[in-house]
Amino acid sequence: CTNDWDEVDSAASAASAYGLITDLVLLLLMIGTMVLVLKKHAAGLKIVWKLLAAMLLIIFLQPILQLAVSNDASMKKNTGEHVTCLFL
């Protein structure tokens, strides 16, 4: 257990940074899918369903991975804030 609250807060905020990165990846996948559909690229259209499946998988896994990244630090941060409020 660490008493460095800056470290705990940054670890608890890591999930938002991870969410931003996955959202950018999803945006790039959607743009790529739109380009393939609009160009009617024959070989590209065969992989569009794979891109859509990858997007759904990322959307489904995003909250689970965000929780795994920051759960421990978020619990420490919330406990510290509640304990601090008891002594004020």
MODELLER restraints for C-alpha pairs under 7 A, 6 or more apart:
rsr = mdl.restraints
at = mdl.atoms
rsr.add(forms.Gaussian(group=physical.xy_distance, feature=features.Distance(at['CA:8:A'], at['CA:73:A']), mean=5.48, stdev=0.5))
rsr.add(forms.Gaussian(group=physical.xy_distance, feature=features.Distance(at['CA:8:A'], at['CA:77:A']), mean=6.34, stdev=0.5))
rsr.add(forms.Gaussian(group=physical.xy_distance, feature=features.Distance(at['CA:9:A'], at['CA:77:A']), mean=6.63, stdev=0.5))
rsr.add(forms.Gaussian(group=physical.xy_distance, feature=features.Distance(at['CA:11:A'], at['CA:70:A']), mean=6.07, stdev=0.5))
rsr.add(forms.Gaussian(group=physical.xy_distance, feature=features.Distance(at['CA:11:A'], at['CA:73:A']), mean=5.67, stdev=0.5))
rsr.add(forms.Gaussian(group=physical.xy_distance, feature=features.Distance(at['CA:12:A'], at['CA:70:A']), mean=4.88, stdev=0.5))
rsr.add(forms.Gaussian(group=physical.xy_distance, feature=features.Distance(at['CA:12:A'], at['CA:73:A']), mean=4.88, stdev=0.5))
rsr.add(forms.Gaussian(group=physical.xy_distance, feature=features.Distance(at['CA:12:A'], at['CA:74:A']), mean=4.81, stdev=0.5))
rsr.add(forms.Gaussian(group=physical.xy_distance, feature=features.Distance(at['CA:14:A'], at['CA:69:A']), mean=6.88, stdev=0.5))
rsr.add(forms.Gaussian(group=physical.xy_distance, feature=features.Distance(at['CA:14:A'], at['CA:70:A']), mean=6.25, stdev=0.5))
rsr.add(forms.Gaussian(group=physical.xy_distance, feature=features.Distance(at['CA:15:A'], at['CA:66:A']), mean=4.76, stdev=0.5))
rsr.add(forms.Gaussian(group=physical.xy_distance, feature=features.Distance(at['CA:15:A'], at['CA:69:A']), mean=6.07, stdev=0.5))
rsr.add(forms.Gaussian(group=physical.xy_distance, feature=features.Distance(at['CA:15:A'], at['CA:70:A']), mean=5.76, stdev=0.5))
rsr.add(forms.Gaussian(group=physical.xy_distance, feature=features.Distance(at['CA:18:A'], at['CA:66:A']), mean=6.77, stdev=0.5))
rsr.add(forms.Gaussian(group=physical.xy_distance, feature=features.Distance(at['CA:19:A'], at['CA:62:A']), mean=6.95, stdev=0.5))
rsr.add(forms.Gaussian(group=physical.xy_distance, feature=features.Distance(at['CA:19:A'], at['CA:66:A']), mean=6.92, stdev=0.5))
rsr.add(forms.Gaussian(group=physical.xy_distance, feature=features.Distance(at['CA:26:A'], at['CA:55:A']), mean=6.12, stdev=0.5))
rsr.add(forms.Gaussian(group=physical.xy_distance, feature=features.Distance(at['CA:29:A'], at['CA:51:A']), mean=6.72, stdev=0.5))
rsr.add(forms.Gaussian(group=physical.xy_distance, feature=features.Distance(at['CA:33:A'], at['CA:48:A']), mean=6.05, stdev=0.5))
rsr.add(forms.Gaussian(group=physical.xy_distance, feature=features.Distance(at['CA:33:A'], at['CA:51:A']), mean=6.93, stdev=0.5))
rsr.add(forms.Gaussian(group=physical.xy_distance, feature=features.Distance(at['CA:36:A'], at['CA:44:A']), mean=5.64, stdev=0.5))
rsr.add(forms.Gaussian(group=physical.xy_distance, feature=features.Distance(at['CA:36:A'], at['CA:45:A']), mean=6.31, stdev=0.5))
rsr.add(forms.Gaussian(group=physical.xy_distance, feature=features.Distance(at['CA:37:A'], at['CA:45:A']), mean=6.48, stdev=0.5))
